[in-house]
C-alpha cells in the first residue's frame, strides 16, 4: 500500500520546527537582554554541545572569555559564578539551535526515504534547511563582531540574525499551512497584495526592533507619546550622526524614533486590513485571521509602550519580542488564507 504523501506526521514535524524556532528566538531575546551573547567566544559543533562539566573545564572557559574585550573593558569584576550565569543563556541558545538542525534534518531524511513528501514539499523543505544553515552562520557572524575591539555585536548583524529567524519561522509555518489547507481559498487578488505589503511593513518594523535592541536604544527617551517632555521628536534624532541619514540607521535616538513611527503605521495599516474585510464575504478562517491580527497589533503596541516607559526590563523586552512573533504568525496565517 502506497504511503500517503504530506500526511499529518509531516504537519506535526513542521509545526514542531515552528515551536522550536519560537523558543530559540525567546531564548535569544533573553540572551541579548542579559548581555550573555559574548560569553562563548568559540564555536565547536560537536564538543560544544554540552557545557563545561567540571571545575577544570569551567576555569578553561572562563580564561578564554577573559581574553576578549567584553571582559577586559566591561566585566573585569566578574567572578566565575558571574560568568556561569551568562554562559548558561548563550549555551542554551546554541543548544536549541543544534536541536532545531536535528529536528529538521533527520525527519526530512526519513520522510524522503519513505516517500512521504510530494515534490513541492521536498523543494520547500530543502529551502528550509538552507535557511536554517544560513541562520546558524549569521549567529556566529554576529558574535564575531563583538570579539574584536568593541564588546558589543553589530546591530546590523543582530538584525540580520533575528529577521532570518523570523522569516524561517514564517516560511515553515507557511509550508505547514499549505499541507493543512490543500484546497483553493476564496481569492481577492488586490487584497492579497495589500496584505503582502502589510507583511513587508511588519518585517521592516521587526528589523528596526532589532536595531533598537542592538544599539540599546530602548534605554533612552523613556516617555510616551513624546520622546521627552513636550517633544514628539527629540533633537538628537537628527543631530546625533553625520551625514543625516545615519541618524535613522545608526543613531540611538533616530532608530528609536523610526521604530515608534513604524509602530503607528503598522497599527493603522492592520486596522485598515480589518476594516476592509468588513465589506467582503470571507471564510471563517479568514475572519479569524484578521480578528487575531487586529487583537495582536493592539497588544504589541501596548507592550512596546510599557517596554519604553519601564526602560526595558528583561521580562517586558522578552514579552515584546514574543508579541512580534505572534503578530507575524497571525499575518502569515491571514495572508495564506487570502492567497492562491
MOGISUL-V291989 format. One record per backbone hydrogen bond with DSSP energy under -1.0 kcal/mol. CO is the residue of the C=O (numbers start at 1). NH is the residue of the N-H. E is the energy in kcal/mol with one decimal. If there is no record, write none. Layout:
# MOGISUL-V291989
CO NH E
CO NH E
This chain:
# MOGISUL-V291989
7 11 -1.5
8 12 -2.7
9 13 -2.1
10 14 -2.3
11 15 -2.7
12 16 -2.3
13 17 -1.9
14 18 -2.0
15 19 -2.3
16 20 -2.3
17 21 -2.3
18 22 -2.4
19 23 -2.5
20 24 -2.5
21 25 -2.4
22 26 -2.2
23 27 -2.7
24 28 -2.5
25 29 -2.2
26 30 -2.1
27 31 -2.7
28 32 -2.2
29 33 -2.7
30 34 -2.1
31 36 -3.0
32 35 -1.4
36 39 -1.7
44 48 -1.3
46 49 -1.8
54 58 -2.2
55 59 -2.5
56 60 -2.1
57 61 -2.3
58 62 -2.5
59 63 -2.4
60 64 -1.8
61 65 -2.1
62 66 -2.0
64 67 -1.4
65 68 -1.7
68 72 -1.9
69 73 -3.0
70 74 -1.6
70 75 -1.8
75 78 -1.9
79 83 -2.1
80 84 -2.3
81 85 -1.9
82 86 -1.6
83 87 -2.5
84 88 -1.9
86 90 -1.4
87 91 -2.8
88 92 -2.7
89 93 -2.2
90 94 -2.3
91 95 -2.8
92 96 -2.5
93 97 -1.6
94 98 -2.2
95 99 -2.4
96 100 -2.7
97 101 -1.8
98 102 -2.0
99 103 -2.8
100 104 -2.2
101 105 -2.5
102 106 -2.1
104 108 -1.1
105 109 -2.3
106 110 -2.2
107 111 -3.2
108 112 -2.3
109 113 -2.8
110 114 -2.5
111 116 -3.0
116 6 -3.3
118 122 -2.3
119 123 -2.2
120 124 -2.2
121 125 -2.6
122 126 -2.3
123 127 -1.9
124 128 -2.1
125 129 -2.4
126 130 -2.1
127 131 -2.4
128 132 -2.5
129 133 -2.2
130 134 -2.3
131 135 -2.3
132 136 -2.0
133 137 -2.1
134 138 -2.5
135 139 -1.8
136 140 -1.7
137 141 -2.7
138 142 -2.3
139 143 -2.1
140 144 -2.4
143 146 -1.8
144 147 -1.6
150 152 -2.4
154 158 -2.4
155 159 -2.1
156 160 -2.3
157 161 -2.5
158 162 -2.6
159 163 -2.9
160 164 -1.8
161 165 -1.4
162 166 -2.2
163 167 -2.6
164 168 -2.5
165 169 -2.3
166 170 -2.7
167 171 -2.7
168 172 -2.3
169 173 -2.7
170 174 -2.2
171 175 -2.4
172 176 -2.1
173 177 -2.4
174 178 -2.2
175 179 -1.3
176 180 -2.4
177 181 -2.7
188 192 -2.7
189 193 -2.0
190 194 -1.6
191 195 -2.4
192 196 -2.2
193 197 -1.9
194 198 -1.6
195 199 -2.1
196 200 -2.0
197 201 -2.4
198 202 -2.2
199 203 -2.5
200 204 -2.3
201 205 -2.2
202 206 -2.1
203 207 -2.2
204 208 -2.1
205 209 -1.9
206 210 -1.9
207 211 -2.0
208 212 -2.4
209 213 -2.1
210 214 -3.2
211 215 -2.0
212 217 -2.5
216 219 -1.2
221 223 -1.7
228 231 -2.4
231 227 -2.1
231 228 -1.5
234 237 -2.1
235 238 -1.1
236 240 -1.5
243 246 -1.3
244 247 -1.9
245 248 -1.3
246 249 -1.1
246 250 -2.9
246 251 -1.3
251 255 -2.8
252 256 -2.2
253 257 -2.4
254 258 -2.4
255 259 -2.2
256 260 -2.3
257 261 -2.5
258 262 -2.9
259 263 -1.5
260 264 -1.4
261 265 -2.2
262 266 -3.2
263 267 -2.2
264 268 -2.6
265 269 -2.7
266 270 -2.4
267 271 -1.9
268 272 -2.2
269 273 -2.1
270 274 -2.5
271 275 -2.6
272 276 -2.8
273 277 -1.5
275 278 -1.1
276 279 -1.4
277 280 -1.5
283 287 -2.3
284 288 -2.6
285 289 -2.3
286 290 -2.2
287 291 -2.1
288 292 -2.5
289 293 -2.1
290 294 -2.2
291 295 -2.3
292 296 -3.0
293 297 -2.1
294 298 -1.6
295 299 -2.1
296 300 -3.0
297 301 -2.0
298 302 -2.0
299 303 -2.5
300 304 -2.2
301 305 -1.9
302 306 -2.5
303 307 -2.3
304 308 -1.8
305 309 -2.7
306 310 -2.4
307 312 -3.1
308 311 -1.5
313 317 -2.7
314 318 -2.5
315 319 -2.1
316 320 -2.5
317 321 -1.7
318 322 -2.6
319 323 -2.4
320 324 -1.7
321 325 -1.8
322 326 -2.6
323 327 -2.5
324 328 -2.4
325 329 -2.0
326 330 -2.4
327 331 -2.3
328 332 -2.7
329 333 -2.6
330 334 -2.5
331 335 -2.6
332 336 -2.4
333 337 -2.1
334 338 -1.1
336 339 -1.2
